[in-house]
Amino acid sequence: MASLQALLVSICAVTTTVLAIPTTRSTSPIVALGGGEFIGTTSDGVNRFLGIPFLLVGDLRLCLPQALGPYSGTHNATAFGLSCPQQATTLMIPNRLPQEAADFHGSKLPVVGSFATGSSSLEALNEPVVYVSLNYRWTINALLAFGLLASQEVKDAGVSNLGLHDLGIMVLRWIQKYNYAFGGDSSKVTIWGQSAGSVSVSLQMLTNGGNTEGLFRAAFMQSGMPSPIGDITHGQRYYDDLVVRTGCSDSSDTLACLWAAPYDELKAAMDSSQLIATYNSLALVWQKLAQQGSIASIPFVTGDCDDEGTLFALSQLNDRRGLAQSFIRILPAKMQNATDAELDELLTLYPQDDTQGSPYDTGTQDAFTPQFKRIASILGNSVFQAPRRFFLNNVSDKQNTGAFLSKRLKWMPVLGELTDYLIHFATHLDPNGGSSPQWSQYTTSLPQLMTLLESSVTNTTTTLDTYRVDEISLLTELWLAHSL
């Protein structure tokens, strides 16, 4: 099964970029991990160790991750590993990190673990960090065929949340075991993620009853919180659709059939499926955990762009019906049980008025169809703003919390200007430092947002997290009522 092995290699590699203490040595950097040696590369003044494997590969699709045995021999670590198959997305790898070193062993630097898709450019702040990025089983579409498949069959087999197992059980433990070799301090690990990676980070805070087991001490989340979810069996119809698309309908064991399906067929089925805005498959009901306080008691930062829903609304460009039924299709699957009265209230709060839709504050611009800006507003609030605000309202008074809102780049949630804050936060557990504008703490009584405004990368202010209160509150009420 060569195609299966190729797929698993793509999800079982950790990319490590190391910063440490200056040296005059001109040879390629080498790091010893157990009984093995990895030869890295130096580029733009940065020592990088790329594509280091951390999981077994082979016939392990739809299986719980298995750790590699001890390293041995000498390995080339000069190229990134393949990414997990994704649906029409581009992964921009970090390419500019300031050099502080090559003789890094024993430097005790902060460690930033990156669960992300997107780009990163870490500027020189005289605060060196060890930066770890990774590939893991996560896709951005609703079927989540490789890492977060959801159904009764998956639940019975005990193979749910594979992507989260890759992260929390394997990657974070790998960092604890080997970060010393790169000059990292195992007590100073910050997990960071953007988009789907941000969702992953927040879920790591919610697992194990909020007990981090010392695997990380802080979290930084950009553009992503878990969407409202119920039991893992709520994803059955998506699983059944995948079974049909891969020709496994007549199999007596559909999960085994998916395990054996040719990679190209499984990938094609994934590409033709619905998008992430429709369903997230997870085994834990995170809203209850948040309400119960079962969240890691660590400092964290979270935030979104103002117009996150526009990307997902693009798939609805041909929808011109303007009827309530058309909105039922785009709501998260669990909310589709909303009553007619609840749906009427939703449509009243989200009128077909382009001046109130997303992208916000753009008048009648970008109204590609009569429903586009309305749909974008509903999706952005239901998938991003409502979960973020709910999360903050349940924990911000109990721990050190920061939050942000970006009003820049109406079409792309690119937040590179937050990099300085991220590095300060990873180093000092406080995003403030240097000459950057002050970032105020978020509390329920004073929900302050670091707000990034248009016109320039230095144009920031502090605003309150009180926008669209009624619209966002209704969405929260709906998914609490229909997804738990």
KEFI-190438 format. One record per atom (N, C-alpha, C): x, y, z. Coordinates in steps of 0.001 Angstrom, whole numbers, plus 500000, padded with zeros to 6 digits. Layout:
BEGIN
XYZ...
END
This chain:
BEGIN
500847498798500000500000500000500000500879501248500000501562501459498883502506502573498805501818503908498977500598504036498421499908505327498521499569505655499965499211504649500759498904504878502167500142505335502915501277504697502633502500505086503324502868506519502978502700506905501709503010508281501315502134509269502067500869508929502230499957509799502975500420509934504417500770508863505071501122508912506478502465509591506705503367509468505757504617510210505880504320511697505894503340512110505104503026513536505031502455514065506335501877513220507147501285513707508387502152513383509600503240512698509402504060512262510534505444512881510485505502514184510290506785514885510303506634516143511116507670516453511905507661517691512675508779518571512154508468519823511866509438520753511329509921521651512442511213521662512675511763522391513798512718523469513332512506524689513759513425525778513489514020526220514805515351526261514884516021526466516160516783527775516185516644528509517277517401529732517514518155529563518821519435529937518846520180529818520099521281530851520188522504530439520580523572531382520916524532531536519738525012532752519421525859532975518249527105532097518249527573531814517033528763530989516870529471531377515583530709531036515473531456531288514246531592530018513415531017528923513871531135527657513160530461527750511801531121527313510733530599527459509379529970526185508852530137525064509525529577523808509060528086523762509327527408522788508692525973522638508903525685522298510354524610522841510919524277522535512313523851521081512461524215520483513564523872519093513849523277519022515246522209518248515388521605518056516694521517516562516974521797516175518214521717514780518633520402514553519363519596513620518860518335513242519489518430511777519868518624511518521142518833510150521570520089509597520930519939508463520224521082507859519562521243508270518120520448509241517668520528509673516281521019511093516140521502511415514950521940512767514638521163513285513432520790514573513498520072515206512402520872516410511928521141516433510630521907517518510028520934518542509465521006519758509966520097520806509554520684521702508489520113522885508375520547523848507380520498525243507976521300526128507443521272527527507854520838528370506668519810529173506855519282530008505780518875531348506354519317532427505734518998533780506198519355533954507668520470533345508080520905533498509461520137532675510453519394531668509978518573530843510859519002529390510733519192528729511851519463527294511865518141526548511919517929525658510949516648524971510838516864523466510708516036522723511432516030521269511347514633520866510891514527520363509689513237520208509029512898518739508786511594518441508816511129517118508445511551516005509372511721516296510656512095515251511613510864514396511918510900513093511671509719512252511920509481512052513411508210511969513791507924511705515202506883510616515400506298510086514314505324509005514420505691507874513474505243506671513813505385505555512894504517505781511668504978505271510524504192505315509298503929503888508853503106503741507834502740502420507354501241502314507242500710501141507512499275500908507362498525501376508600498575502681508856498015503223510097496973504306509848496433504366508637495348505316508387494176505002509317493550506044509851492394505907510745492737505097511991494003505128512387494442504451513608495017505476514574494994505153515857495628506021516836497123506112516547497738507269516800499157507438516484500039506550517344501161506138516769502137505325517481503495506012517408504143506145518550505424506847518607506524506036517938507485506752517388508676506108516858509510505523517991510303504519517659511272504019518618512439504985518713513482504640519453514633505535519601515261505860518245515696507095518100516395507491516880517766506828516845518240506563515637519595506037515458520099506469514092521399506459513923521978506820512647522000508320512411522370508706511201522463510109510806521418510405509743520723511534509884519608511860509004519745513271508455519297513446507225519252514759506598517975515466507030518091516625507641516923517392508104516936518773507463517004518784506122517136520049505394515931520384504534514875519582504593513684519857503784512439519591504604511411520416504401510153520227505104509502518920504676508793518282505604508007517115505266506751517508504514506121516527503868504882516788503146503771517125504129502870517996503711501738518341504565500630517316504402499743517270505378498568516422505276497703516913504123497065516011503374496185516446502282495139517421502789494942518489502033493986519518502399493136519875501192492019520498501451491090520833500386491316522263499920491970522424498771492150523730498129492669524783499087493806524517499723494409525502500606495906525525500368496560526570500794497993526716500603498658526888501951499706526127502212500446526225503468501695527054503240501767528202503888502947529053503807503835528749505002505035528298504755505912527896505846506700529081506374507087529052507634507863530154508185509198530263507476509592531491507102510802531623506310511753532712506770511405533486507807512333534503508299512295534539509816513216533842510421513326533830511872514700534366512249514794535233513242516077535838513574517049534818514155518297534868513741519278533939514302519808534477515616519808533601516596520509533893517828521579532841518045521582531760517203522537530741517554522656529552516662523722528831516875523870527471516375524309526569517514525053527104518462525432526347519667524323526527520694523221525780520491521999526056521223521780525143522416522490524031522500522232523071523574522381523741524943521355523604525764521419524140527119521055525600527248520518526218526186520215527655526243518948527976527023518064526996527221516838527178528000515955528291527425515683528229526121514868529242525460513394528867525521512493529875525438511071529571525316510817528781524038509781527941524060509438527105522915508052527494522425507922527748521122506631528048520515506269526891519604505224526154519968504745525058519141503621525547518260503743525340516946502812525926515985501903524874515392500593524992515636499595524140515012498843525032514035499320525160512810498770526220511977498829525896510506497928526544509772498120526759508356498175528248508182499035528715507310499213530147507160500685530463507093501063531696507361502461532085507253502935532691508553504265532721508722504827533318509921506174533916509590506413535124510056507696535787509879508057536425511203509004535826511912509324536275513259510516537216513219510285538474513496511326539481513391512238539460514617513432540025514450514415540046515529513957540956516651513740540390517818513285541153518977514264541020520132515405540409519874516355540117520938515730539232522005514764538440521613514123537472522498514048536148521740515140535397521705515175534171520906514205533122521429513661532346520503512774531247520861513138530027520031512728528879520500512742527669519689511356527555519072511294527497517762510015527454517051509816526065516465508712525424516796508415524076516320507109524109515542507155523740514270505920523597513496505779522139513085504586521719512718504362520296512515503266520045511502503282518846510970502213518355510111501452517274510869500144517327510792499345516363511542498036516122510821497281515138511281496069514727510573494913515681510845494811516653509976493735517639510087493441518119508690492176518167508306491802518737507020490810519846507263490623520715506288489765521870506510488349521643506016488006520420505614486643520221505142485850519402506143484542519343505918483644518793506924483848517305507150484255516565506129484405515134506303485627514792507140486626515685507136487799515482507989488296514050507899488432513571506645488577512145506396489833511535506988490873512310507196492131511720507628492378511852509124491795512853509775492152513073511158491019513219512140489841513630511694488748513867512634487434513325512091487467512132511577486267511497511056485297511225512203483986511371511932482991511255513002481827510382512561481490509401513393480343508535513130480218507542514272479144506757514251478992505701515240480104504667515086480471504381513832481532503406513584482862503863514180483161505136514021484399505693514565484373505645516088483227505983516661483089505963518119483272504554518658482636503567518012482732502184518473484159501649518377484894502100517368486268501627517170487268502365518043486837503445518699487734504196519570488826504936518833488513505422517621489535506112516819489094507534516472488418508181517397488021509568517167489172510512517493489073511715516959490018512792517305491477512426517044491741511773515929493110511336515645494062512515515524493599513602514902494451514774514774494843515350516114493910515339517061494211515854518394495139514912519154495023513621518899495976512673519489497375512923518937497459513187517627498766513492517042499406514668517761498587515680518044499102516902518655499399516731520133498343516461520896498475516487522345499261515335522923499035514149522381499663512974522969501069512767522429501259513061521150502543512761520523503454513980520390502974515030519753503842516170519461504311516857520731503387517177521631503777517896522838504711517063523707504518515770523696505445514912524440506800514815523735506789514837522420508053514860521679508831516125522030508135517254522095508791518513522449509387518426523849508632517874524793509148517745526149510398516864526190510416515841525371511524514886525402512779515430524742512609516201523645513776516547522837514084518037522743513245518907523289513489520335523067514813520796523678515296520095524706516560520492525348517698520496524335517632519568523361518715519456522383518794520682521480517681521400521373517641522608520556517777523871521403518036523692522684518176524842523566516887525282524202515835524489524108514539524866524655514388524515526117513445525184526761513121524953528164511763524269528213511707523054528713510465522277528715509379522904529568509746523828530451508744524487531297508206525768530667508671526099529456508283527359528820507698527148527423506838526153527288506241525856525989504929526624525833504824527381524756503585528063524375503065527422523098501790527039523074501216526494521848500468527601521122500698527689519819500132528756518993499509528146517749498405528714517300497802528224516074496979529289515392496836529129514083496016530026513279495003529211512507493769529699512430492692529041511712492429527670512342492505526582511552492282525253512120493264524963513242494480525519513138495452525346514211495024526014515490494329527135515375493809527817516555492746526972517244491890526327516445490901525406517011491612524285517764492679523763517173493439522691517814493992523125519163494529524338519214495097524843520467494022524944521538492874525507521183491812525661522181491332524309522688491297523314521817490869521987522247491903521320523147493180521631522943494191521117523869493974521682525270493471522907525356493179523509526658491998522831527337491136522176526545489918521585527078490036520090527359491074519460526853491210518022527046491724517693528446491502516454528838492056515943530102491595516766531304490353517260531235489823518037532346490554519333532603491266519827531582492023521064531745493411520860532326493806519606532550495132519310533098496143519223531958497063520161531887498050520173530808499180519178531017499279518598532199500356517672532553501732518298532343501786519618532405503058520302532232503560520349530804502714519993529832503146519953528437503245521341527823502482522302528319502561523674527829502096524614528930502546525868528869502225526814529936501387527991529457501172528148528149500415529281527626499908528931526237498938529729525748498353529479524429498071530798523725498256530804522417498013531987521586497219531524520376495986532038520224495067531531519206494624532642518267494829532437516969494466533413515955493413532827515018492211533395515064491153533060514102490681531622514201490190531222515358489613529900515453489307529457516863488063529049517090487612528373518298486734527216517840486538526204518663485688525099518225484284525579517890483737525094516789482341525358516481481474524537517421480207524903517571479320524143518455479205522695518007479352521787518955479338520370518616478511519591519618478042518459519199477388517520520084478177516225520086477479515109520240478136513813520249478757513532518889479808512746518881480518512446517639479627511770516606478558511127517056477654510469516114476840511463515298476853512737515681476140513742514900476761513931513520477953513418513331478591513520512020478291512343511111477295511525511473477031510291510730476742510535509254475961511551508947475577511741507548476779512107506678477777512762507269478983513081506512479832511826506308479880511003507320480578509723507195479916508872506118478587508797506174477858507998505188478098508519503776478173509831503634478443510422502327479835510021501840480809510026502746482164509613502386482189508150501965481439507321502676481364505898502345480828505709500927479804506461500571479233506366499226480242506823498179480884507946498433481806508528497448483048507667497221483392506841498185484574505978498041484205504549497644482926504294497350482507502977496903482485501931497986482302502355499235482320501419500360480924501082500878479890501478500165478520501320500669478144499866500915478643498968500090478258497560500198479157496769501147480101497433501764481018496736502662480347496447504001480629495282504565480093494949505887480817495716506989481994496222506703482782497021507645483260498260506896482461499311506950482772500501506154484043501196506620484333501139507923485550501773508419486784501058507872486739499730507834487848498967507263487990499250505775486862499452505109486892499771503686487557501120503449487240502104504281487888503411504159489379503305504449489742502457505386491157502246505700491913501721504482491265500863503709491924500228502570491712500971501261490861501972501237490550502671499985491794503327499402491953503299498086493085503999497465493086505469497859494265505975498106494387507364498543493716508327497577493919508140496281493359509064495297491837509123495388491199507983495649489742507960495761489282508682497024489985508458498123489617509114499372489833510618499275490934511025498665491215512451498494490174513103497584489774512418496508488761512963495608487429513132496325487089512171497174485852512279497948485913513456498903487065513669499516487246514796500421487110516121499673487702516201498490487675517448497730486271517833497292485400516854497114484046517151496644483052517308497782483542517316499014482662517395500180482375518830500558481574518992501615481247520308502124482424520879502900482349522185503205483456522884503837483366522856505354484408523353506002484531523327507460483391524043508163482780525029507503481730525798508158480527524942508495480452523735507918479283522904508117479380522015509348480553521450509600480619520484510705482032520319511223482150520171512505483419519801513134483185518528513927484012517512513743483770516216514380484690516027515568484124516075516744484912515927517960484137515094518964484863514436519848484216513530520788483815514208522083484275515433522330483943516099523577483021517284523310482051517487524181481142518622524053481788519790524779482498520627524044483384521603524669482629522695525401481393523015524968480666524081525656480435523738527120480081522488527398479865522072528783481160522158529584482263521772528963483550521851529655483881523292530010483590524210529098483853525625529370482982526129530511481705525752530494480799526193531549481186525614532905481760524420532904482162523772534152483545524214534626484217525006533810485552525454534176486635524425533946486339523404533134487333522358532862488258522794531727488954523883531957489849524470530965491203524694531620492245524472530872493588524681531406493726526087531975494153526178533211494300527473533886495661528066533540495751528594532333497006529154531829496719530503531177497713531367531051497521532605530294497267532278528819496366533036528186496141532818526761495673534095526083495852534123524775495395535214523920494568534601522799493460535242522452492634534744521355491997535909520623491660535700519375491011536755518612490708536332517192490002537213516477489558536930515118489704538163514242489527537939512951489334539048512026487854539416512010487568540632511606486197541124511610485322540387510607485905539925509522485116539386508412485518537964508052485623537109509054486039535732508823485048534965507939483779535346507960482769534583507239482789534746505740483500535754505234483466536003503794484051534842502996485106534231503497485725533118502780484743531974502597484019531624503662483105530493503602481838530826502822481475532102502793480288532511502046480506532440500544481759532380500108482027532299498673481396531061498056481264529988498840480668528762498308479171528898498096478589530012498562477152530230498441476821531270497363477777531572496477477572532654495518476412532399494562476062531140494327474984530844493390473619530801494049473572531033495367472311530957496103471606532304496045470551532390495230469830533647495062468366533527495500468045532462496222466645532233496554466110533216497576466946533621498507466499534593499495465465534051500458465372532735500612464383532122501486465045531621502758464236531477503803464770531012505081465442529653504931464877528800504045465434527464503893466882527490503413467231528511502658468598528576502157469590528819503282469130529424504376470023529685505497470196528450506370469199527586506382469313526378507184470508525551506727470747525529505416471833524711504879473203525170505344473368526470505578474702526977505889474988527025507379473971526816508214474210526804509646474927525522510038475711525555511120476311524313511603475246523241511762475618521990511496474647520908511385473723520801512593474261521031513788473456520860514995472378521913515141472587523096514516471634524190514640470500524090513630470552523092512761469523522971511747468203522468512325468176522174513620466929521811514293466224523023514878466703524213514568466076525435515072464619525499514629463777526026515503462358526147515190462128527277514196460928527308513621460591528383512687460668529737513376460222529797514634460260531068515365461701531521515580462580530576515929463988530925516123464626531373514814464264530708513740464810531074512441464311532446512004463047532735512275462509534061511955463260535147512715463547534888513994464293535870514783465701536053514226466306534959513799467643535034513221467643535901511968466677535676511098466625536431509851466262537891510089465568538168511178465270539560511526466533540281511982467343539600512789468583540209513272469647540292512177469518539443511167470442539467510031469640539761508761469243541001508567468376541348507438469130541313506108468371541264505037468967541335503708469260542798503379470229543327504094470646544720503966472164544719503847472650544990502660474090544901502423474901545806503336474336546905503769475083547835504622475327547259506009474560546216506398474746545582507701475512544261507607475862543866506393476501542577506201478014542650506214478622541497505969480084541358505976480596541147504545481676541853504185482560542691504979481848543903505577482039544100506880481372545182507589481986546534507226481178547559507405481621548945507192482076549194505758481468548481504814481810548685503403480601549090502575479508549466503240478320549900502519477760548798501646477513549119500384476958548133499448478040547463498606479296547728498916480379547086498172480429545586498468480983544837497549481225543396497713479944542591497851478837543107497375477571542366497417477460541536496142478150540414496102478231539618494888476887539023494497476086538686495482474716538232495251473836538905496297472514538855496130471637539494497120471805538958498536472351537726498688472455537123500016473892537044500537474884537399499712476274537122500080476674537756501405476468539042501579476945539717502787476152539276504014474910538914503804474084538396504897474619537041505357474890536154504407475421534832504729476794534947505383477633535839504854478971536019505422478895536473506873477935537325507183477776537804508553477347536671509484476381535869509044475915534751509863477043533746510098477755533402509039478829532416509176479972532942510032480371534181509811481464534744510598481142534800512073479915535189512396479524535273513802479328533896514426478728532958513686478424531652514277479660530781514428480593530852513480481762529976513501482928530586514269483033531928514280484197532573514887483842533434516102483026534458515908482816535440516972482065534863518168480982534129517923480193533598519038480983532593519883481665531604519290482463530689520120483575531396520884484232532364520244485307533092520935484760533850522132483662534577521950483100535364523046482593534453524160481985533328523807481511532374524811482684531836525629483749531465524963484951530954525629485496531990526603485641533230526146486182534291526991485271534600528174483980534624527943483044534944529022483072533907530135483471532690529813483487531629530816484809531497531558485881532081531031487181531856531670487995533116531943487655534247531329488553535409531394488726535973532800487750535779533672487887536300535035488699535373535934489092534224535422489795533230536231491281533130535890491687533718534781493082533610534371493468534789533489494763534965533304495292536074532520494926535896531052494160536846530514493586536684529183493726537955528365494071537801527103494086538904526157493273538536524934492712539531524249491906539264523062492132540363522035491892540035520764492108541016519710491040540900518631490942541947517833490066541990516664490824542702515553490900542069514388491569542697513247490535543175512239490588544455511915489727545031510886490502545267509590491679544683509508492508544854508323492281543733507316492638544012506073492627542998505024491310542239505025490271542888504537488914542376504641488734540962504093489634540527503231489441539213502624490390538151503142491457538534503830492445537544504256492759537703505738492540536650506552492869536729507980494358536559508226495160537516507725496607537464507912496988538396509040497618537865510082497858538652511281499337538693511632500181538881510629501611538877510884502056539967511825501284541067511890501689542170512754501579541817514232500979540687514559500892540243515949502132539467516385503059539275515483504213538436515783504993538922516993505236540240517078505988540766518217505300540416519529503973540575519543503215540256520756503337538769521094503295537919520073503407536480520300504738536125520944505829536698520446507147536380520993507290536909522419506810538130522668506834538652524044506012537754524968504866537313524480503979536471525286504646535133525594505269534517524601505936533233524815507084533359525804507730534518525809508896534718526673508510535124528086507533536035528202507219536641529499505793536369529989504996535628529214503579535408529524502808536725529549503293537692528829502673539012528713502963539501527292501934539808526496502196540237525120502867541594525012502861542367526087503412543717526035504928543704526172505550544651525491506996544779525550507488545654524423508656546248524594509203547097523556508369548340523344508291548777522085507585550020521765506178549793521247505720548542521239504394548248520707503304548861521580502146549220520992501029549722521803500641548738522898500181549254524022499841548433525178498627547561524897498714546305525292497617545351525139496981545160526504495727545566526648495029545496527933494416544121528148494254543753529419493676542460529748492177542461529487491648541292529135490225541098528854489548540527530093488460541154530542487630540634531629486173540783531227485279540092531914483864540206531572483316541594531879483845542241532910483379543591533245483970544648532319485143544372531761485787545304530835486448544481529722485635544047528733486142543160527677486909543929526603488166544227526889488965545068526003489637544245524902489578544774523691490175544132522532491298544990521967492467544407521763493478545055520942492931545037519512492663546204518945491997546288517649492947546840516599493147546066515555494037546441514467493207547102513380493479548369513115492686549155512186493333549201510808492539549615509819493053549786508467494024550956508408494706551078507304495563552202506902497039551953507137497415551304508251498836551004508441498987549939509509500140549273509511500370548186510459500562548702511874500750550004512032500924550566513372499646551209513892498579551146513114497325551789513498496498550829514351496625550938515667495895550081516594495204550930517644494193550349518259493492551021519340492880549954520240492280550369521333491562549454522215490070549705522075489316548657521782487865548754521700487257547724522644485945547773522807485255546829523680484583545731522862484559544551523422483958543393522764482443543407522982481815544467522500480369544639522684479660544862521353480333544615520255479703544804518946478761543636518634477721543914517893476731542932517437476272542016518580475964542610519716475617541828520910474407540940520661473307541507520178472089540717519981472293539633518929472951539985517838473149539028516753473994537837517200475069538117517922475962537044518368475338536257519517474632536941520411474001536254521543472962535251521070472194535610520042471190534680519535471845533421518974472905533581518228473601532412517693474128531523518814474645532134519872475113531357521022473959530593521655472822531256521829471646530598522402471197529425521539471244529588520229470796528529519331471703527314519410473040527531519390473870526333519418473967525719520803473701526484521854473607525865523177472347525017523283471275525485522646469997524779522723469962523531521849470689523546520753470514522479519768471738521609519527472848521867520229474035521054519950474527520260521146474041520535522346474540519823523528473815518493523717
END
